[in-house]
Amino acid sequence: MPKTSELGKYGERKKTVRCIINVGIKRKALKNADLKSAINVNTLGQKKRMPEMFNLGELWRIDDILHFTDAEILQMFGRVPKEGG
């Protein structure tokens, strides 16, 4: 039986966090292994599969390397950035 994606707002938030981290890695032309000073590569893979397991310290350390935009940070927490703000 094929895997199905999670439904609802939490499934969408998980997908958004994964996408934002992947976009940040691509934007900086890095690989997962380049984040090893912030988080163990195996742990990063596990947390990308289950983003709700990230702790704040890990996200802060990843942000120190990837420099998320304000809009990306808001999206990680399920908020929509306001226009012109």
C-alpha positions as CSV (number, residue, x, y, z in Angstrom):
1,M,0.0,0.0,0.0
2,P,1.5,3.4,-0.9
3,K,2.3,5.9,1.8
4,T,-0.1,8.8,2.1
5,S,0.7,12.3,3.1
6,E,-0.5,13.6,6.4
7,L,-3.7,15.6,6.3
8,G,-4.5,18.8,8.1
9,K,-2.6,21.8,9.3
10,Y,0.2,19.9,11.1
11,G,1.0,17.8,8.0
12,E,1.2,21.0,6.0
13,R,3.5,22.6,8.6
14,K,5.8,19.6,8.6
15,K,6.0,19.9,4.8
16,T,6.7,23.6,5.0
17,V,9.5,23.2,7.6
18,R,11.2,20.6,5.4
19,C,10.9,22.8,2.3
20,I,12.2,25.9,4.1
21,I,15.3,24.0,5.4
22,N,15.9,22.5,1.9
23,V,15.5,25.9,0.2
24,G,18.0,27.4,2.7
25,I,20.5,24.7,2.0
26,K,20.2,25.2,-1.8
27,R,20.3,29.0,-1.4
28,K,23.7,28.7,0.4
29,A,24.8,26.0,-2.1
30,L,25.4,23.6,0.8
31,K,24.8,20.0,1.5
32,N,23.3,18.4,4.6
33,A,26.8,17.5,5.7
34,D,27.8,21.2,5.7
35,L,25.4,21.7,8.7
36,K,27.4,19.3,10.9
37,S,28.6,22.2,13.1
38,A,24.9,22.9,13.9
39,I,23.4,19.4,14.0
40,N,24.5,15.8,13.4
41,V,23.9,14.8,9.8
42,N,21.9,11.6,10.8
43,T,19.9,13.7,13.3
44,L,19.2,16.3,10.6
45,G,17.8,13.6,8.3
46,Q,15.6,12.2,11.1
47,K,14.4,15.6,12.1
48,K,13.6,16.5,8.5
49,R,11.4,13.4,8.4
50,M,9.7,14.5,11.6
51,P,10.1,18.3,11.9
52,E,8.0,18.5,15.0
53,M,11.0,16.9,16.8
54,F,13.3,19.9,16.2
55,N,14.1,21.7,19.4
56,L,14.6,25.4,19.4
57,G,18.4,25.3,20.0
58,E,18.8,23.1,16.8
59,L,16.7,25.6,14.8
60,W,18.8,28.5,16.1
61,R,22.0,26.8,15.2
62,I,20.7,25.9,11.7
63,D,19.5,29.5,11.3
64,D,23.0,30.8,12.2
65,I,24.2,29.0,9.1
66,L,21.3,29.3,6.7
67,H,20.0,32.8,7.7
68,F,16.2,32.2,7.3
69,T,14.2,35.2,6.2
70,D,11.6,36.6,8.5
71,A,8.9,35.3,6.1
72,E,10.4,31.8,6.3
73,I,10.5,31.9,10.1
74,L,6.8,32.9,10.2
75,Q,5.9,30.1,7.8
76,M,7.6,27.5,10.0
77,F,5.2,28.4,12.7
78,G,2.1,28.4,10.5
79,R,1.8,32.2,10.1
80,V,1.4,34.1,6.9
81,P,3.6,37.2,6.5
82,K,1.7,40.4,6.2
83,E,2.1,42.4,3.0
84,G,4.2,45.5,3.3
85,G,5.1,44.8,6.9
